[in-house]
Amino acid sequence: MLLSLIGKQMKMLLRNKQPLIILLVMPLVLITILSTALAGVMDNGGESAIQARLVILDESNWEQEEESIKSFIEEQGVSGSALDALLTQVKMNDPIHILENSILASKEVGKYISVEKKKATDLNNLRKDKNIDGILMIPSNFRLNYIKSAYFGVNQTPDIDVFLSQENEIRASIIQSVIQEWQNGFTKSLVFSKAGISPNEIMQNTENVKKIEQELQERERKIPASIYYTVGMLVMFALYIPTFLSGFALQEVQWKVYDRLILAGVSSTLYTVSIFITGTIVAVMQQAIILIFGKLVLGIDWIGAEGMLVIVLGYSFFIGGLSSLLTTLQLRTKSEGAANIFSGFVVSIFAFLGGSFFNIGDVSSLLANIGNFTPNGATMTAILSIQKGQQLEVIWSYISALFVWFILCVLLSIVLFPKRGGTS
């Protein structure tokens, strides 16, 4: 009986052109138009998807260490023109100079890391700053120790301290990647400098840039207009599914079909469950079609299949629950008022707060936070988080919001559903 009810409702949906146009044609058309029209604005909004903030605390500089470096070299028996030549060489190959002026100052790395220098006395305050993703602390004797190891074989390790933020692991990992490559460079230079290979050539290796770009591609990427509006229209137009299903249910009441079902022994619970399952199935199909359209037509590379599946199913269950609730309200009031209010007013408010039209966070962080508590807003934020390459764990708070909405719809459907004879 349940399958017969679901089949009946699916046939009613497929035989009507208006639902098919609104649920499938309109979102696909709007996605294409908005993605094309706003691609230039969204896709070129910045040079990179993410930029980490690095603070360098250098307790010294070449000028302050030059005298102690010169004295050490003289102690090693080097003097005259040989001393001057060696001082010039070690100054040119200063690892800190190479890091600041060659590696971090390069255009490639500059897209991903912004650098500023502070005094070492600010360390405690800087470590509390959540906007700072990494701190590189260079001790006062670093250059001298490096020269002792690199040029004179003294067992004196040049140490540095790196502090990475736990607030944003991706930005911190970018900094860590560059620092590690730089450290590997000056570690190798301790050996290769004796063979006549310039440390500058080693430490300016561009592999670190390639690793950063690869890491960003794998872990977090910029959201283009095509992805943003595909997701925005997906979550918005799914909200129209309950309107049509509840409208069909009201038609069945007016045509006495519902009464005949009750007389045939179909319980109100079974009828409501059939609406719920139908709404869930239609929502899954609609979202699948839109996502496939995005991949095949717009060339979107959807990532995070497991997370996307969880989100789509969660949102579909909510749509099914909402379909049951709207059907209950229409059967109880014997009018299309509830569905009309929902489709004409509530959907627009939800779409606005959820960010379907534009990123509302650019206007107000408060409205964005409110939008994340709407079912469509929570779903959209969860999908975009996955598409940025973030970990699956970030979606659970949004899935929890969807679960609350789902439970609320189901409970209200049970409480408000009219008793037998209540729709006559």
C-alpha positions in Angstrom: 0.0 0.0 0.0 2.8 2.4 0.9 4.5 1.9 -2.5 1.2 2.5 -4.2 0.7 5.8 -2.4 4.3 6.9 -3.3 3.8 5.8 -6.9 0.5 7.8 -7.1 2.1 10.9 -5.8 5.1 10.6 -8.1 2.7 10.2 -11.1 0.8 13.4 -10.1 4.1 15.3 -9.9 5.4 14.0 -13.3 2.1 14.7 -15.1 2.1 18.4 -14.1 4.4 20.7 -16.2 4.5 23.5 -13.7 6.3 21.6 -10.9 8.8 20.2 -13.4 9.5 23.7 -14.8 10.0 25.2 -11.3 11.9 22.3 -9.7 14.2 21.5 -12.6 14.2 24.0 -15.5 14.2 27.2 -13.5 17.2 26.4 -11.2 19.3 25.1 -14.2 18.5 28.3 -16.1 19.3 30.6 -13.2 22.5 28.7 -12.4 23.7 29.2 -15.9 22.8 32.9 -16.0 24.2 33.8 -12.6 27.4 31.7 -13.0 28.1 33.4 -16.3 27.1 36.9 -15.3 28.9 37.0 -11.9 31.9 34.8 -12.7 34.1 37.9 -13.2 33.1 39.4 -9.9 33.5 36.2 -7.8 36.3 34.4 -9.5 38.6 37.4 -9.7 37.9 38.7 -6.2 41.4 37.9 -5.0 44.7 36.5 -6.1 44.5 33.3 -4.1 42.0 31.2 -2.3 43.7 31.8 1.1 46.5 33.9 2.5 48.3 33.0 5.7 49.8 35.7 8.0 53.4 35.1 9.2 55.2 37.3 11.8 59.0 37.2 11.9 60.7 38.0 15.2 64.4 38.5 14.5 66.3 39.2 17.7 69.2 40.5 15.7 70.3 41.4 12.2 73.5 41.2 10.1 74.8 44.5 11.2 74.5 43.5 14.9 76.2 40.2 14.4 78.8 41.3 11.9 81.4 42.1 14.5 81.1 38.8 16.3 81.1 36.9 13.0 84.3 38.8 11.9 86.0 38.1 15.2 85.2 34.4 14.9 86.5 34.2 11.4 89.7 36.0 12.4 90.1 33.5 15.2 90.1 30.8 12.5 93.2 32.4 11.0 91.5 34.3 8.1 92.6 37.9 7.5 93.1 40.6 4.9 91.4 40.3 1.5 90.5 36.7 2.2 88.5 37.9 5.3 86.7 40.6 3.3 85.8 38.1 0.5 84.5 35.6 3.0 82.4 38.2 4.9 80.9 39.3 1.5 80.1 35.7 0.6 78.5 34.7 4.0 76.5 38.0 4.0 75.1 37.2 0.5 74.2 33.7 1.6 72.6 34.7 4.9 69.7 32.3 5.3 67.5 34.9 6.9 68.2 37.3 4.1 67.3 34.6 1.5 64.1 33.7 3.4 62.8 37.3 3.7 64.0 38.9 0.5 64.0 35.9 -2.0 61.6 33.3 -0.8 58.9 35.2 1.1 59.2 38.2 -1.2 58.7 36.2 -4.3 55.5 36.8 -6.3 54.6 33.1 -6.1 54.8 32.7 -2.3 53.5 36.2 -1.7 50.1 35.1 -3.0 49.8 32.7 -0.1 51.7 34.3 2.8 51.7 37.9 4.0 54.8 38.7 6.1 55.5 41.3 8.8 58.3 41.9 11.3 57.8 42.5 15.0 60.0 42.9 18.0 60.7 39.7 20.0 59.3 41.3 23.1 55.9 41.1 21.6 55.9 37.3 21.5 53.4 36.6 24.3 50.8 39.0 22.8 51.4 37.7 19.3 50.8 34.1 20.4 47.3 35.2 21.7 46.4 36.8 18.4 44.0 34.5 16.5 44.6 36.4 13.3 48.3 35.3 13.2 48.8 31.9 11.6 52.5 31.5 12.3 55.4 33.1 14.2 59.1 32.6 13.2 61.5 33.5 16.0 65.1 33.8 15.1 67.6 33.9 18.0 70.3 36.6 18.2 73.2 34.1 17.5 71.6 32.3 14.6 73.8 33.7 11.8 77.0 33.1 13.8 76.1 29.5 14.5 75.1 29.0 10.9 78.5 30.3 9.7 80.3 28.1 12.3 78.5 25.0 10.9 78.5 25.8 7.2 82.0 27.2 6.7 84.2 25.9 9.6 82.6 22.5 10.5 82.0 23.5 14.1 79.3 21.3 15.7 77.0 24.3 16.5 73.4 23.8 15.3 71.7 27.0 14.2 68.2 26.7 15.9 65.0 28.7 15.3 61.6 28.5 16.9 58.3 28.2 14.9 54.9 28.7 16.4 51.9 27.7 14.4 48.3 28.6 15.0 45.7 25.8 15.8 42.8 28.0 14.8 43.3 27.5 11.1 45.3 24.4 10.3 45.3 25.0 6.5 46.9 28.4 6.7 49.4 27.2 9.4 50.3 24.2 7.2 51.1 26.6 4.3 53.6 28.5 6.5 55.0 25.2 7.8 55.5 24.0 4.3 57.6 27.1 3.3 59.6 27.1 6.6 60.4 23.4 6.2 61.6 23.8 2.7 63.7 26.8 3.8 65.1 24.8 6.7 65.9 21.9 4.4 67.7 24.3 2.2 70.0 25.8 4.7 70.6 22.3 6.3 71.7 21.0 2.9 73.8 24.2 2.4 75.9 23.2 5.4 77.2 20.3 3.2 77.0 21.8 -0.3 78.7 25.1 0.5 81.9 23.1 1.1 81.6 21.7 -2.4 81.4 25.2 -3.9 77.6 25.2 -4.4 75.9 28.4 -3.4 73.4 28.1 -0.5 71.3 30.8 -2.3 70.7 28.3 -5.2 69.6 25.6 -2.8 67.3 27.7 -0.6 65.5 29.4 -3.5 64.3 26.1 -4.8 60.8 26.6 -6.1 59.5 23.2 -5.0 58.0 24.8 -1.9 55.8 26.9 -4.1 54.6 23.9 -6.0 53.9 22.1 -2.8 51.8 25.0 -1.5 49.7 25.2 -4.7 49.2 21.4 -4.6 48.2 21.6 -1.0 45.7 24.3 -1.7 44.2 22.4 -4.6 43.8 19.3 -2.4 42.7 20.9 0.8 41.1 24.3 0.2 40.1 26.0 -3.0 38.4 29.2 -4.0 34.7 28.9 -4.5 33.9 30.2 -8.1 30.5 31.6 -9.1 29.6 28.3 -10.8 29.8 26.3 -7.6 28.3 29.0 -5.4 25.2 29.5 -7.4 24.7 25.8 -8.2 24.6 25.2 -4.5 22.5 28.3 -3.9 19.8 27.4 -6.4 19.9 23.7 -5.3 19.0 24.5 -1.7 16.5 27.2 -2.6 14.4 25.3 -5.2 14.3 22.1 -3.1 12.1 24.2 -0.7 9.4 24.3 -3.4 8.9 20.5 -3.4 6.8 20.5 -0.2 4.5 23.2 -1.7 3.6 21.0 -4.7 3.2 17.8 -2.7 0.9 19.4 -0.2 -1.1 21.0 -3.0 -1.7 17.6 -4.5 -2.8 16.3 -1.2 -5.3 19.1 -0.9 -6.6 18.3 -4.4 -7.2 14.7 -3.2 -9.3 16.0 -0.3 -11.3 18.2 -2.6 -11.8 15.4 -5.1 -12.8 13.0 -2.3 -9.8 10.8 -3.1 -8.5 11.1 0.4 -11.8 10.0 1.9 -11.8 6.9 -0.3 -8.3 6.1 0.9 -9.4 6.4 4.5 -12.5 4.2 3.8 -10.2 1.7 2.2 -8.3 1.3 5.4 -5.3 3.6 4.7 -4.3 5.2 8.1 -3.4 8.8 8.4 0.0 7.8 9.6 0.7 5.7 6.5 -0.6 8.6 4.3 1.8 11.1 6.0 4.7 8.6 5.8 4.1 8.3 2.0 4.3 12.1 1.7 7.5 12.1 3.6 9.1 9.4 1.5 7.9 11.0 -1.7 9.3 14.4 -0.7 12.6 12.8 0.2 12.9 10.9 -3.1 12.0 13.9 -5.2 14.6 16.0 -3.3 17.3 13.5 -3.8 16.5 13.3 -7.5 16.3 17.1 -7.9 19.7 17.6 -6.2 21.3 14.8 -8.1 20.2 16.3 -11.4 21.5 19.8 -10.5 24.8 18.4 -9.3 25.2 16.4 -12.5 24.3 19.5 -14.6 27.0 21.4 -12.7 29.6 18.8 -13.5 28.7 18.1 -17.1 27.7 21.5 -18.3 29.6 24.0 -16.1 32.6 21.7 -15.6 32.5 21.7 -11.8 34.8 19.2 -10.2 32.8 18.2 -7.1 35.0 16.9 -4.3 34.3 15.2 -1.0 31.8 12.6 -2.3 31.2 11.1 1.2 30.4 14.5 2.7 28.2 15.6 -0.2 26.2 12.3 0.1 25.6 12.9 3.8 24.5 16.5 3.3 22.2 15.8 0.3 20.5 12.9 2.2 20.2 15.1 5.3 18.6 17.9 3.4 16.4 15.5 1.5 15.1 14.1 4.8 14.3 17.6 5.9 12.4 18.3 2.7 10.4 15.1 3.2 9.6 16.2 6.8 8.6 19.6 5.6 6.4 18.1 2.9 4.5 16.1 5.6 4.1 19.3 7.7 2.8 21.5 4.9 0.4 18.6 3.9 -0.8 18.4 7.5 -1.4 22.2 7.7 -3.3 22.2 4.4 -5.5 19.2 5.4 -6.2 20.9 8.7 -7.1 24.3 7.3 -8.7 22.9 4.1 -7.0 25.7 2.1 -3.8 26.4 0.2 -3.0 29.3 2.6 -0.1 27.5 4.3 1.6 26.5 1.1 1.1 29.9 -0.5 2.6 31.7 2.5 5.5 29.3 2.6 6.3 29.5 -1.2 5.7 33.2 -1.5 7.3 34.5 1.7 9.1 32.0 3.8 11.2 30.6 0.9 12.3 34.1 -0.1 13.4 34.9 3.5 15.2 31.6 3.9 16.9 32.0 0.5 18.0 35.5 1.5 19.4 34.5 4.9 20.8 31.3 3.6 22.9 33.1 1.0 21.4 31.7 -2.2 21.3 35.2 -3.9 24.7 36.4 -2.6 27.1 35.9 0.2 25.2 37.6 3.0 28.3 37.4 5.2 29.7 40.3 3.1 26.8 42.4 4.4 26.4 41.3 8.0 28.1 38.6 10.0 25.1 38.5 12.3 22.7 37.7 9.4 25.2 35.1 8.1 25.1 33.4 11.5 21.3 33.5 11.6 21.3 32.1 8.0 23.4 29.1 9.1 20.5 28.1 11.4 18.1 28.0 8.5 17.8 24.5 6.9 18.9 25.7 3.5 21.6 28.0 4.9 23.1 25.2 7.0 23.0 22.9 3.9 24.6 25.5 1.7 27.4 26.3 4.2 28.1 22.6 4.7 28.4 21.9 1.0 30.6 24.9 0.4 32.8 23.9 3.3 33.3 20.5 1.7 34.0 22.1 -1.7 36.7 24.3 -0.2 38.4 21.1 0.8 37.8 21.3 4.5 37.6 18.2 6.7 34.3 16.3 7.0 34.1 17.2 10.7 33.1 20.8 9.9 29.7 19.8 8.5 28.4 18.1 11.7 27.2 21.3 13.3 25.2 22.1 10.2 23.8 18.6 9.9 22.7 18.9 13.6 20.8 22.0 12.6 19.1 20.1 9.8 18.3 17.3 12.2 16.6 19.7 14.6 14.5 21.1 11.8 13.6 17.6 10.6 12.5 16.5 14.1 10.4 19.7 14.5 8.6 19.1 11.2 7.9 15.4 12.0 6.6 16.2 15.5 4.4 19.0 14.3 3.0 16.7 11.5 2.1 14.1 14.1 0.5 16.6 16.5 -1.4 18.7 14.0 -2.6 16.0 11.6 -6.4 16.0 11.6 -8.2 13.1 13.0 -10.4 10.8 10.8 -13.2 12.9 9.4 -11.4 16.1 10.1 -10.9 16.9 6.4 -14.5 16.3 5.4 
